Amino acid sequence: MSQYPKPPATPLTTFRRPFSRGSDTFDSEMTGEYEDESSKKSPEERAFVRKIDLMLMPIICTINFMQYLDKTAINYAAVLDFTEDLHMSRGQFSILASMFYVGYLAVQVPNNYFLQRFPVGKYIGTIVITWGMLVFCSGFAQTFSQMTALRFLLGFCEGGIYPALTLLVSTFYRRKEQATRLGCVWLCNGLAVVIGGLAAFGIGNMDNLGVAPWRWIMFIFGAITCLVGAIAFFFLIDSPKSRYLHLNAEKEILVEDRTRDNAVVRTTVIKTAHMREALSETRLWAFCIASFLFNLRNGGMTIYLVQITRSFGYSKLASILLTVPIGLGAVPTYLLLLASISNNVSGYTKKIFYNGVIMIAYTLGNCIGPFVMAHEFAPEYIGSFIVYTCTSALGIICLLVARWRMALVNRQRMMRVHDTVTNVEDDITDAQDPNFIYRL
C-alpha cells in the first residue's frame, strides 16, 4: 500500500512547526548540522533521486566541463606559438583574456530574461552548440582583431551557463541535496584542468600535420562541445515534472513535497518586487563583493598559469603537463557561495536575479584579474600574488558578514511563534515567508 496520501483538493501548502530557542531543531539549523540526506527518505524518493541524478547530472557536469575547457584553451595555446602566429604582445594577450569576460558581462541581463521566458533545456543546448562553433572557428583566426571578436562572442554565449546550471540544480533537488550536486558540477572545473592539460600535451605533438597545434586544440575542443550541445538540446530535462520522468499520481505528490522544500516554482512572470527586495539585502552585496574579490585571482591564474610555469625554464609541453596536478586539488571557494544562494534564496525571479548579479561580480573579477599579472611584476609576480592573497582574505570577511545576517534572521524567526500557512504555488520569497530558515 502506498505511503503517500491521495492528492488533496486544496492547494498544497507549507507549514513549519514553531521553533523554541532550546530545541534540537534550532540548534541544528543554526549550526548547519543536518541529517544525512538519505536518512529520512522513502525508498520511492531515493529511487526518484537516483533517476534524476542519472538523467540530469551527467549532462550538466559535461557542459560545465566543456565550458571551462573551452574558455581556458588559450592558456594552453599561449605556449604553442599562439601569440607568435597572431603577432600579439603580452598586453594584447591580457586584453584577449579580459574580452571574454566583457562578453560574459554583456549577456547577464538578457540571460536573466531568457531563463525565465524560454525552456531552460533548449536554451542551454542552443548556446552550447553556438559557443562550440565559435571555439572551432577560433582555429581559423589569423589576426588579433579576429580572435578578440571571437573571444567576446564566446564569453557572451558561455555567460549564461553558470546561472542556468545552478537554477536547474536548485529546481530539481531538496536544499540539503544541492551542495553535493553543485560540488560535482564544480569538480568538473578541476577535472577540466587535468584532462585539458593531458589533451593539450598530446595535441602539442601534432606539429607535423600542416596545422599549428594550437589550432588543433580549437578544432577538437569546439567539435566536442557542439556534440555535447546537441545532446543537451534533445535530452536535458528542465523540470521535475518532465514527461520523460514518467510521473504517476504518487510521484507527483512526491515532486510537490520536494518543491515545498526547495522553494522553487517555475514561472514565466517576471516579478520586479523580487528584484527590489534582493537589492535591499545586505547579504546580496556581501556575496557580490566576495565573488568579485575571489575571482580576481581566478581571472589571472586561468590564463597565465601555463606561461608562469614555463617561465621557470620548462619546455612548452612540460609546462602544460605540470599544470595537471593543480586540477586534482581544485576545490573552488566560489562553490560555497553558489551553494548558499541555491539553498537560501527563494522566489523564482529573486533566485534568477541573485544568480545574475553574482555573475556580474564574477565577470568583473575575472575581467580585471589578468591585469594584476602586470609585466613589471615578472618573472616572480610577487606583487600580483600579494594582491590575490589580500583580496581573498577580504572575500572571506564578506562571506562571514552574509552568514551573520542570515543567522540573525534565523534567530529572530525562531523566537517568534508563527501559525502562518503558505501556499507552495504562491512563489513567495525567503523574506516574505516567516517560516523560512536559512541553511548556514
C-alpha positions as a Markdown table, in Angstrom:
| # | Residue | x | y | z |
|---|---|---|---|---|
| 1 | Met | 0.0 | 0.0 | 0.0 |
| 2 | Ser | 1.3 | 3.4 | -0.9 |
| 3 | Gln | 2.6 | 5.6 | 1.9 |
| 4 | Tyr | 1.6 | 8.8 | 0.1 |
| 5 | Pro | -1.9 | 10.1 | 0.6 |
| 6 | Lys | -4.2 | 10.9 | -2.3 |
| 7 | Pro | -3.8 | 14.5 | -3.7 |
| 8 | Pro | -5.7 | 17.0 | -1.6 |
| 9 | Ala | -8.5 | 19.1 | -3.1 |
| 10 | Thr | -6.9 | 22.3 | -1.7 |
| 11 | Pro | -3.6 | 23.8 | -2.8 |
| 12 | Leu | -0.5 | 22.2 | -1.3 |
| 13 | Thr | 0.9 | 24.3 | 1.4 |
| 14 | Thr | 4.0 | 24.6 | 3.5 |
| 15 | Phe | 3.9 | 24.8 | 7.3 |
| 16 | Arg | 6.7 | 24.5 | 9.8 |
| 17 | Arg | 6.2 | 24.0 | 13.4 |
| 18 | Pro | 7.3 | 26.9 | 15.6 |
| 19 | Phe | 10.8 | 26.6 | 17.0 |
| 20 | Ser | 11.8 | 27.1 | 20.6 |
| 21 | Arg | 15.2 | 28.6 | 21.4 |
| 22 | Gly | 16.3 | 25.5 | 23.2 |
| 23 | Ser | 15.1 | 22.9 | 20.7 |
| 24 | Asp | 17.2 | 20.4 | 18.9 |
| 25 | Thr | 15.9 | 21.7 | 15.6 |
| 26 | Phe | 17.0 | 25.2 | 16.5 |
| 27 | Asp | 20.5 | 24.0 | 17.3 |
| 28 | Ser | 20.8 | 22.0 | 14.1 |
| 29 | Glu | 19.5 | 24.8 | 11.9 |
| 30 | Met | 21.8 | 27.4 | 13.5 |
| 31 | Thr | 24.9 | 25.3 | 13.4 |
| 32 | Gly | 24.4 | 23.8 | 10.0 |
| 33 | Glu | 24.4 | 20.3 | 11.3 |
| 34 | Tyr | 21.8 | 18.3 | 9.3 |
| 35 | Glu | 21.0 | 14.7 | 9.0 |
| 36 | Asp | 22.4 | 12.6 | 6.1 |
| 37 | Glu | 20.3 | 13.5 | 3.0 |
| 38 | Ser | 19.1 | 9.9 | 2.6 |
| 39 | Ser | 18.4 | 9.1 | 6.2 |
| 40 | Lys | 14.7 | 10.1 | 6.1 |
| 41 | Lys | 13.9 | 9.4 | 2.5 |
| 42 | Ser | 11.4 | 6.7 | 1.5 |
| 43 | Pro | 12.5 | 4.0 | -1.0 |
| 44 | Glu | 10.4 | 5.7 | -3.6 |
| 45 | Glu | 12.1 | 9.0 | -3.1 |
| 46 | Arg | 15.6 | 7.5 | -3.2 |
| 47 | Ala | 14.7 | 5.8 | -6.5 |
| 48 | Phe | 13.4 | 9.1 | -7.8 |
| 49 | Val | 16.5 | 11.0 | -6.9 |
| 50 | Arg | 18.7 | 8.3 | -8.5 |
| 51 | Lys | 16.7 | 8.7 | -11.7 |
| 52 | Ile | 17.2 | 12.5 | -11.7 |
| 53 | Asp | 20.9 | 12.0 | -11.0 |
| 54 | Leu | 21.2 | 9.7 | -14.0 |
| 55 | Met | 19.2 | 11.9 | -16.3 |
| 56 | Leu | 20.4 | 15.3 | -15.3 |
| 57 | Met | 23.9 | 15.3 | -13.6 |
| 58 | Pro | 26.0 | 13.6 | -16.4 |
| 59 | Ile | 24.8 | 16.2 | -18.9 |
| 60 | Ile | 25.2 | 19.3 | -16.8 |
| 61 | Cys | 28.6 | 18.1 | -15.5 |
| 62 | Thr | 29.8 | 17.6 | -19.0 |
| 63 | Ile | 28.5 | 21.0 | -20.1 |
| 64 | Asn | 30.4 | 22.6 | -17.2 |
| 65 | Phe | 33.5 | 20.6 | -18.0 |
| 66 | Met | 33.5 | 21.8 | -21.6 |
| 67 | Gln | 32.8 | 25.5 | -20.8 |
| 68 | Tyr | 35.8 | 25.6 | -18.5 |
| 69 | Leu | 37.9 | 23.7 | -21.1 |
| 70 | Asp | 36.9 | 26.0 | -23.9 |
| 71 | Lys | 37.4 | 29.3 | -22.1 |
| 72 | Thr | 40.9 | 28.3 | -20.9 |
| 73 | Ala | 42.0 | 26.8 | -24.2 |
| 74 | Ile | 44.2 | 29.9 | -24.9 |
| 75 | Asn | 46.0 | 29.1 | -21.7 |
| 76 | Tyr | 47.5 | 26.1 | -23.4 |
| 77 | Ala | 47.6 | 27.7 | -26.8 |
| 78 | Ala | 49.8 | 30.5 | -25.5 |
| 79 | Val | 52.8 | 28.3 | -25.2 |
| 80 | Leu | 52.2 | 26.6 | -28.6 |
| 81 | Asp | 53.0 | 29.6 | -30.8 |
| 82 | Phe | 49.5 | 31.1 | -30.4 |
| 83 | Thr | 50.8 | 34.6 | -29.6 |
| 84 | Glu | 53.6 | 34.4 | -32.2 |
| 85 | Asp | 51.2 | 33.4 | -35.0 |
| 86 | Leu | 48.8 | 36.2 | -34.2 |
| 87 | His | 51.6 | 38.7 | -33.6 |
| 88 | Met | 50.4 | 39.6 | -30.1 |
| 89 | Ser | 52.2 | 41.4 | -27.3 |
| 90 | Arg | 51.8 | 40.5 | -23.7 |
| 91 | Gly | 49.4 | 43.4 | -23.1 |
| 92 | Gln | 47.2 | 42.3 | -26.1 |
| 93 | Phe | 47.1 | 38.8 | -24.6 |
| 94 | Ser | 45.7 | 40.2 | -21.4 |
| 95 | Ile | 43.1 | 42.2 | -23.4 |
| 96 | Leu | 42.2 | 39.0 | -25.2 |
| 97 | Ala | 41.7 | 37.2 | -21.9 |
| 98 | Ser | 39.6 | 40.0 | -20.5 |
| 99 | Met | 37.5 | 40.4 | -23.7 |
| 100 | Phe | 35.9 | 37.0 | -22.9 |
| 101 | Tyr | 34.5 | 38.4 | -19.7 |
| 102 | Val | 33.3 | 41.6 | -21.4 |
| 103 | Gly | 31.0 | 39.3 | -23.4 |
| 104 | Tyr | 30.3 | 37.4 | -20.2 |
| 105 | Leu | 29.1 | 40.6 | -18.6 |
| 106 | Ala | 27.1 | 41.8 | -21.5 |
| 107 | Val | 24.9 | 38.7 | -21.5 |
| 108 | Gln | 23.9 | 38.7 | -17.8 |
| 109 | Val | 20.8 | 41.0 | -18.1 |
| 110 | Pro | 19.3 | 39.3 | -21.2 |
| 111 | Asn | 20.2 | 35.9 | -19.8 |
| 112 | Asn | 18.0 | 36.5 | -16.7 |
| 113 | Tyr | 15.2 | 37.3 | -19.1 |
| 114 | Phe | 15.8 | 34.2 | -21.3 |
| 115 | Leu | 16.0 | 31.9 | -18.3 |
| 116 | Gln | 12.5 | 32.9 | -17.2 |
| 117 | Arg | 10.9 | 33.1 | -20.7 |
| 118 | Phe | 12.3 | 30.0 | -22.5 |
| 119 | Pro | 12.6 | 26.3 | -21.8 |
| 120 | Val | 15.9 | 26.0 | -19.9 |
| 121 | Gly | 17.0 | 22.8 | -21.5 |
| 122 | Lys | 16.5 | 24.0 | -25.1 |
| 123 | Tyr | 18.1 | 27.3 | -24.2 |
| 124 | Ile | 21.2 | 25.6 | -22.7 |
| 125 | Gly | 21.6 | 23.3 | -25.7 |
| 126 | Thr | 21.4 | 26.2 | -28.2 |
| 127 | Ile | 24.1 | 28.3 | -26.5 |
| 128 | Val | 26.4 | 25.3 | -26.0 |
| 129 | Ile | 26.2 | 24.5 | -29.8 |
| 130 | Thr | 26.8 | 28.1 | -30.6 |
| 131 | Trp | 29.9 | 28.5 | -28.4 |
| 132 | Gly | 31.2 | 25.2 | -29.7 |
| 133 | Met | 31.1 | 26.6 | -33.2 |
| 134 | Leu | 32.9 | 29.8 | -32.0 |
| 135 | Val | 35.7 | 27.7 | -30.5 |
| 136 | Phe | 36.0 | 25.7 | -33.7 |
| 137 | Cys | 36.1 | 29.0 | -35.8 |
| 138 | Ser | 38.9 | 30.3 | -33.5 |
| 139 | Gly | 41.2 | 27.8 | -35.1 |
| 140 | Phe | 40.9 | 29.8 | -38.3 |
| 141 | Ala | 41.8 | 33.2 | -36.8 |
| 142 | Gln | 44.7 | 35.0 | -38.4 |
| 143 | Thr | 44.8 | 38.3 | -36.5 |
| 144 | Phe | 44.5 | 39.7 | -33.0 |
| 145 | Ser | 41.3 | 41.5 | -34.0 |
| 146 | Gln | 39.6 | 38.4 | -35.3 |
| 147 | Met | 40.4 | 36.4 | -32.1 |
| 148 | Thr | 39.3 | 39.3 | -29.9 |
| 149 | Ala | 35.9 | 39.3 | -31.6 |
| 150 | Leu | 35.6 | 35.5 | -31.3 |
| 151 | Arg | 36.5 | 35.7 | -27.6 |
| 152 | Phe | 33.9 | 38.3 | -26.9 |
| 153 | Leu | 31.2 | 36.2 | -28.6 |
| 154 | Leu | 32.4 | 33.1 | -26.8 |
| 155 | Gly | 32.0 | 34.9 | -23.4 |
| 156 | Phe | 28.6 | 36.1 | -24.5 |
| 157 | Cys | 27.5 | 32.6 | -25.1 |
| 158 | Glu | 29.1 | 31.0 | -22.1 |
| 159 | Gly | 28.0 | 33.7 | -19.7 |
| 160 | Gly | 24.5 | 32.2 | -19.3 |
| 161 | Ile | 25.7 | 28.7 | -18.3 |
| 162 | Tyr | 26.5 | 29.0 | -14.6 |
| 163 | Pro | 23.2 | 30.7 | -13.7 |
| 164 | Ala | 21.3 | 28.1 | -15.8 |
| 165 | Leu | 23.0 | 25.1 | -14.3 |
| 166 | Thr | 22.6 | 26.4 | -10.8 |
| 167 | Leu | 18.9 | 27.1 | -11.5 |
| 168 | Leu | 18.5 | 23.5 | -12.7 |
| 169 | Val | 20.1 | 22.1 | -9.6 |
| 170 | Ser | 18.0 | 24.2 | -7.3 |
| 171 | Thr | 14.8 | 23.3 | -9.2 |
| 172 | Phe | 15.3 | 19.5 | -9.0 |
| 173 | Tyr | 16.9 | 18.9 | -5.6 |
| 174 | Arg | 16.0 | 19.5 | -2.0 |
| 175 | Arg | 18.0 | 22.2 | -0.3 |
| 176 | Lys | 20.1 | 19.6 | 1.7 |
| 177 | Glu | 20.9 | 17.8 | -1.6 |
| 178 | Gln | 22.1 | 20.8 | -3.6 |
| 179 | Ala | 25.6 | 21.3 | -2.1 |
| 180 | Thr | 26.6 | 17.8 | -3.1 |
| 181 | Arg | 25.3 | 18.2 | -6.7 |
| 182 | Leu | 26.8 | 21.7 | -7.1 |
| 183 | Gly | 30.1 | 20.2 | -5.8 |
| 184 | Cys | 30.0 | 17.6 | -8.5 |
| 185 | Val | 29.4 | 20.3 | -11.1 |
| 186 | Trp | 32.3 | 22.5 | -9.9 |
| 187 | Leu | 34.5 | 19.5 | -9.5 |
| 188 | Cys | 34.4 | 19.3 | -13.3 |
| 189 | Asn | 36.4 | 22.6 | -13.4 |
| 190 | Gly | 39.3 | 20.8 | -11.7 |
| 191 | Leu | 38.8 | 17.8 | -13.9 |
| 192 | Ala | 38.9 | 20.1 | -17.0 |
| 193 | Val | 42.4 | 21.3 | -15.9 |
| 194 | Val | 43.6 | 17.7 | -15.6 |
| 195 | Ile | 42.1 | 16.4 | -18.9 |
| 196 | Gly | 42.8 | 19.7 | -20.7 |
| 197 | Gly | 46.4 | 19.6 | -19.7 |
| 198 | Leu | 46.8 | 16.0 | -20.8 |
| 199 | Ala | 44.9 | 16.6 | -24.1 |
| 200 | Ala | 46.9 | 19.7 | -24.9 |
| 201 | Phe | 50.1 | 17.8 | -24.1 |
| 202 | Gly | 49.1 | 15.2 | -26.7 |
| 203 | Ile | 47.9 | 17.7 | -29.2 |
| 204 | Gly | 51.1 | 19.7 | -28.8 |
| 205 | Asn | 52.9 | 16.8 | -30.5 |
| 206 | Met | 50.8 | 17.2 | -33.6 |
| 207 | Asp | 53.1 | 19.8 | -35.2 |
| 208 | Asn | 53.8 | 17.8 | -38.4 |
| 209 | Leu | 50.3 | 17.7 | -39.8 |
| 210 | Gly | 50.4 | 21.1 | -41.6 |
| 211 | Val | 48.4 | 22.9 | -38.9 |
| 212 | Ala | 49.7 | 24.6 | -35.8 |
| 213 | Pro | 49.0 | 22.5 | -32.6 |
| 214 | Trp | 47.1 | 25.4 | -31.0 |
| 215 | Arg | 44.7 | 25.4 | -34.0 |
| 216 | Trp | 44.1 | 21.7 | -33.5 |
| 217 | Ile | 43.2 | 22.4 | -29.8 |
| 218 | Met | 40.4 | 24.8 | -31.1 |
| 219 | Phe | 39.2 | 22.4 | -33.7 |
| 220 | Ile | 39.0 | 19.4 | -31.4 |
| 221 | Phe | 37.6 | 21.2 | -28.4 |
| 222 | Gly | 35.0 | 23.0 | -30.5 |
| 223 | Ala | 33.8 | 19.9 | -32.2 |
| 224 | Ile | 33.3 | 18.0 | -29.0 |
| 225 | Thr | 31.4 | 21.0 | -27.5 |
| 226 | Cys | 29.0 | 21.0 | -30.5 |
| 227 | Leu | 28.2 | 17.3 | -29.9 |
| 228 | Val | 27.6 | 17.9 | -26.1 |
| 229 | Gly | 25.3 | 20.8 | -27.0 |
| 230 | Ala | 23.2 | 18.7 | -29.4 |
| 231 | Ile | 22.8 | 16.0 | -26.6 |
| 232 | Ala | 21.7 | 18.7 | -24.2 |
| 233 | Phe | 19.2 | 20.2 | -26.7 |
| 234 | Phe | 17.4 | 16.9 | -27.1 |
| 235 | Phe | 17.9 | 15.1 | -23.8 |
| 236 | Leu | 18.3 | 17.7 | -21.0 |
| 237 | Ile | 15.2 | 17.8 | -18.8 |
| 238 | Asp | 14.4 | 21.1 | -17.2 |
| 239 | Ser | 11.5 | 20.4 | -14.9 |
| 240 | Pro | 10.9 | 17.8 | -12.1 |
| 241 | Lys | 7.5 | 17.3 | -13.8 |
| 242 | Ser | 9.1 | 16.5 | -17.2 |
| 243 | Arg | 7.2 | 13.8 | -19.2 |
| 244 | Tyr | 10.5 | 12.0 | -19.5 |
| 245 | Leu | 10.4 | 11.2 | -15.8 |
| 246 | His | 7.1 | 9.3 | -16.3 |
| 247 | Leu | 5.4 | 10.5 | -13.1 |
| 248 | Asn | 2.4 | 8.7 | -11.7 |
| 249 | Ala | 0.0 | 10.2 | -9.2 |
| 250 | Glu | 2.1 | 9.0 | -6.3 |
| 251 | Lys | 5.3 | 10.5 | -7.7 |
| 252 | Glu | 3.5 | 13.8 | -8.5 |
| 253 | Ile | 2.8 | 14.2 | -4.8 |
| 254 | Leu | 6.4 | 13.4 | -4.0 |
| 255 | Val | 7.5 | 16.1 | -6.5 |
| 256 | Glu | 5.2 | 18.6 | -4.8 |
| 257 | Asp | 6.7 | 17.8 | -1.4 |
| 258 | Arg | 10.2 | 18.3 | -2.8 |
| 259 | Thr | 9.1 | 21.6 | -4.4 |
| 260 | Arg | 7.9 | 22.8 | -1.0 |
| 261 | Asp | 11.4 | 22.1 | 0.4 |
| 262 | Asn | 13.5 | 23.8 | -2.3 |
| 263 | Ala | 11.0 | 26.7 | -2.7 |
| 264 | Val | 11.5 | 26.9 | -6.5 |
| 265 | Val | 8.3 | 27.1 | -8.5 |
| 266 | Arg | 8.9 | 27.8 | -12.2 |
| 267 | Thr | 7.0 | 30.8 | -13.6 |
| 268 | Thr | 7.4 | 32.9 | -16.7 |
| 269 | Val | 6.1 | 36.0 | -14.8 |
| 270 | Ile | 8.9 | 38.4 | -14.0 |
| 271 | Lys | 8.3 | 40.0 | -10.6 |
| 272 | Thr | 10.1 | 43.3 | -10.1 |
| 273 | Ala | 9.2 | 43.2 | -6.4 |
| 274 | His | 11.6 | 40.2 | -6.0 |
| 275 | Met | 14.4 | 42.3 | -7.6 |
| 276 | Arg | 13.8 | 45.3 | -5.4 |
| 277 | Glu | 13.8 | 43.0 | -2.3 |
| 278 | Ala | 17.1 | 41.4 | -3.4 |
| 279 | Leu | 18.8 | 44.8 | -3.9 |
| 280 | Ser | 17.8 | 45.9 | -0.4 |
| 281 | Glu | 19.5 | 42.9 | 1.3 |
| 282 | Thr | 22.9 | 43.2 | 2.9 |
| 283 | Arg | 23.9 | 39.6 | 2.0 |
| 284 | Leu | 23.5 | 40.3 | -1.7 |
| 285 | Trp | 26.1 | 42.9 | -1.7 |
| 286 | Ala | 28.4 | 40.9 | 0.6 |
| 287 | Phe | 28.1 | 38.0 | -1.8 |
| 288 | Cys | 28.8 | 40.3 | -4.8 |
| 289 | Ile | 31.9 | 41.8 | -3.2 |
| 290 | Ala | 33.2 | 38.3 | -2.2 |
| 291 | Ser | 32.5 | 37.0 | -5.8 |
| 292 | Phe | 34.5 | 39.9 | -7.3 |
| 293 | Leu | 37.4 | 39.5 | -4.9 |
| 294 | Phe | 37.7 | 35.7 | -5.2 |
| 295 | Asn | 37.6 | 35.9 | -9.0 |
| 296 | Leu | 40.4 | 38.4 | -9.4 |
| 297 | Arg | 42.8 | 35.5 | -8.7 |
| 298 | Asn | 40.8 | 33.2 | -10.9 |
| 299 | Gly | 41.0 | 35.5 | -13.8 |
| 300 | Gly | 44.7 | 35.8 | -13.7 |
| 301 | Met | 45.6 | 32.2 | -12.9 |
| 302 | Thr | 43.3 | 30.5 | -15.5 |
| 303 | Ile | 45.0 | 32.5 | -18.3 |
| 304 | Tyr | 48.6 | 32.8 | -17.1 |
| 305 | Leu | 49.2 | 29.5 | -15.3 |
| 306 | Val | 51.0 | 27.7 | -18.1 |
| 307 | Gln | 53.1 | 30.7 | -19.0 |
| 308 | Ile | 54.1 | 31.2 | -15.4 |
| 309 | Thr | 55.1 | 27.5 | -15.2 |
| 310 | Arg | 57.2 | 27.9 | -18.4 |
| 311 | Ser | 59.0 | 30.9 | -17.0 |
| 312 | Phe | 60.7 | 28.6 | -14.6 |
| 313 | Gly | 62.6 | 27.1 | -17.5 |
| 314 | Tyr | 60.5 | 24.2 | -18.6 |
| 315 | Ser | 59.8 | 23.3 | -22.2 |
| 316 | Lys | 56.4 | 24.1 | -23.9 |
| 317 | Leu | 55.0 | 20.6 | -23.5 |
| 318 | Ala | 56.4 | 20.1 | -20.0 |
| 319 | Ser | 54.9 | 23.3 | -18.7 |
| 320 | Ile | 51.5 | 22.2 | -19.9 |
| 321 | Leu | 51.9 | 18.8 | -18.3 |
| 322 | Leu | 52.9 | 20.4 | -15.0 |
| 323 | Thr | 49.6 | 22.2 | -14.6 |
| 324 | Val | 47.7 | 18.9 | -14.4 |
| 325 | Pro | 48.3 | 18.3 | -10.6 |
| 326 | Ile | 46.7 | 21.7 | -9.9 |
| 327 | Gly | 43.4 | 20.5 | -11.2 |
| 328 | Leu | 43.4 | 17.5 | -8.9 |
| 329 | Gly | 43.3 | 19.8 | -5.9 |
| 330 | Ala | 40.9 | 22.4 | -7.2 |
| 331 | Val | 38.1 | 23.0 | -4.7 |
| 332 | Pro | 36.7 | 26.4 | -5.6 |
| 333 | Thr | 35.5 | 28.6 | -2.8 |
| 334 | Tyr | 33.1 | 30.0 | -5.3 |
| 335 | Leu | 31.2 | 26.7 | -4.9 |
| 336 | Leu | 30.3 | 27.5 | -1.3 |
| 337 | Leu | 28.9 | 30.9 | -2.4 |
| 338 | Leu | 26.7 | 29.4 | -5.1 |
| 339 | Ala | 25.5 | 26.6 | -2.7 |
| 340 | Ser | 24.5 | 29.3 | -0.2 |
| 341 | Ile | 22.5 | 31.2 | -2.8 |
| 342 | Ser | 20.9 | 28.0 | -4.0 |
| 343 | Asn | 19.9 | 27.0 | -0.5 |
| 344 | Asn | 18.9 | 30.3 | 0.9 |
| 345 | Val | 17.1 | 32.3 | -1.8 |
| 346 | Ser | 13.5 | 31.5 | -2.7 |
| 347 | Gly | 11.2 | 33.1 | -5.2 |
| 348 | Tyr | 11.8 | 32.2 | -8.8 |
| 349 | Thr | 12.6 | 35.8 | -10.1 |
| 350 | Lys | 14.6 | 36.6 | -7.0 |
| 351 | Lys | 16.7 | 33.4 | -7.3 |
| 352 | Ile | 17.4 | 34.2 | -11.0 |
| 353 | Phe | 18.2 | 37.8 | -10.2 |
| 354 | Tyr | 20.6 | 36.8 | -7.3 |
| 355 | Asn | 22.5 | 34.5 | -9.6 |
| 356 | Gly | 22.6 | 37.1 | -12.3 |
| 357 | Val | 24.0 | 39.8 | -10.1 |
| 358 | Ile | 26.6 | 37.5 | -8.6 |
| 359 | Met | 27.6 | 36.5 | -12.1 |
| 360 | Ile | 28.2 | 40.2 | -12.9 |
| 361 | Ala | 30.6 | 40.4 | -10.0 |
| 362 | Tyr | 32.2 | 37.1 | -11.0 |
| 363 | Thr | 32.7 | 38.5 | -14.5 |
| 364 | Leu | 34.2 | 41.8 | -13.4 |
| 365 | Gly | 36.7 | 40.0 | -11.1 |
| 366 | Asn | 37.8 | 37.7 | -14.0 |
| 367 | Cys | 37.9 | 40.6 | -16.4 |
| 368 | Ile | 40.3 | 42.7 | -14.2 |
| 369 | Gly | 42.2 | 39.7 | -12.8 |
| 370 | Pro | 44.6 | 39.2 | -15.7 |
| 371 | Phe | 45.8 | 42.8 | -15.5 |
| 372 | Val | 47.0 | 42.2 | -11.9 |
| 373 | Met | 49.7 | 40.0 | -13.6 |
| 374 | Ala | 51.4 | 43.2 | -14.7 |
| 375 | His | 54.7 | 43.0 | -16.7 |
| 376 | Glu | 56.6 | 44.9 | -14.0 |
| 377 | Phe | 56.0 | 42.1 | -11.5 |
| 378 | Ala | 57.6 | 39.5 | -13.8 |
| 379 | Pro | 59.0 | 36.9 | -13.6 |
| 380 | Glu | 58.3 | 36.1 | -9.9 |
| 381 | Tyr | 55.0 | 38.0 | -9.8 |
| 382 | Ile | 55.3 | 38.5 | -6.1 |
| 383 | Gly | 53.3 | 41.7 | -6.1 |
| 384 | Ser | 50.5 | 40.0 | -8.0 |
| 385 | Phe | 50.2 | 37.2 | -5.5 |
| 386 | Ile | 50.2 | 39.6 | -2.6 |
| 387 | Val | 47.2 | 41.3 | -4.2 |
| 388 | Tyr | 45.4 | 38.0 | -4.8 |
| 389 | Thr | 46.1 | 36.9 | -1.2 |
| 390 | Cys | 44.7 | 40.2 | 0.3 |
| 391 | Thr | 41.6 | 40.1 | -1.9 |
| 392 | Ser | 40.9 | 36.5 | -0.9 |
| 393 | Ala | 41.1 | 37.4 | 2.8 |
| 394 | Leu | 38.7 | 40.3 | 2.3 |
| 395 | Gly | 36.3 | 38.0 | 0.4 |
| 396 | Ile | 36.2 | 35.6 | 3.4 |
| 397 | Ile | 35.2 | 38.5 | 5.6 |
| 398 | Cys | 32.3 | 39.3 | 3.2 |
| 399 | Leu | 31.1 | 35.7 | 3.4 |
| 400 | Leu | 31.1 | 35.9 | 7.2 |
| 401 | Val | 29.0 | 39.1 | 7.1 |
| 402 | Ala | 26.5 | 37.3 | 4.9 |
| 403 | Arg | 26.4 | 34.4 | 7.3 |
| 404 | Trp | 26.0 | 36.7 | 10.3 |
| 405 | Arg | 23.0 | 38.4 | 8.6 |
| 406 | Met | 21.2 | 35.1 | 7.8 |
| 407 | Ala | 21.9 | 33.7 | 11.3 |
| 408 | Leu | 20.4 | 36.9 | 12.8 |
| 409 | Val | 17.2 | 36.4 | 10.8 |
| 410 | Asn | 17.0 | 32.7 | 11.8 |
| 411 | Arg | 17.3 | 33.7 | 15.5 |
| 412 | Gln | 14.5 | 36.3 | 15.2 |
| 413 | Arg | 12.2 | 33.9 | 13.4 |
| 414 | Met | 12.8 | 31.0 | 15.8 |
| 415 | Met | 12.0 | 33.2 | 18.8 |
| 416 | Arg | 8.5 | 34.0 | 17.4 |
| 417 | Val | 5.5 | 31.8 | 17.1 |
| 418 | His | 4.2 | 31.6 | 13.5 |
| 419 | Asp | 0.9 | 29.9 | 12.6 |
| 420 | Thr | 1.3 | 31.2 | 9.0 |
| 421 | Val | 0.4 | 28.7 | 6.3 |
| 422 | Thr | 2.0 | 29.5 | 2.9 |
| 423 | Asn | 1.0 | 28.1 | -0.5 |
| 424 | Val | 3.8 | 26.4 | -2.4 |
| 425 | Glu | 2.5 | 27.8 | -5.6 |
| 426 | Asp | 2.5 | 31.4 | -4.4 |
| 427 | Asp | 6.2 | 31.9 | -5.4 |
| 428 | Ile | 6.9 | 33.9 | -2.3 |
| 429 | Thr | 10.5 | 34.9 | -1.3 |
| 430 | Asp | 12.5 | 33.8 | 1.7 |
| 431 | Ala | 12.0 | 37.3 | 3.2 |
| 432 | Gln | 8.2 | 37.1 | 2.8 |
| 433 | Asp | 8.0 | 33.6 | 4.3 |
| 434 | Pro | 8.2 | 33.8 | 8.1 |
| 435 | Asn | 8.8 | 30.0 | 8.3 |
| 436 | Phe | 11.8 | 30.0 | 6.0 |
| 437 | Ile | 15.0 | 29.0 | 7.8 |
| 438 | Tyr | 18.4 | 29.7 | 6.2 |
| 439 | Arg | 20.9 | 26.9 | 6.0 |
| 440 | Leu | 24.3 | 28.2 | 7.3 |
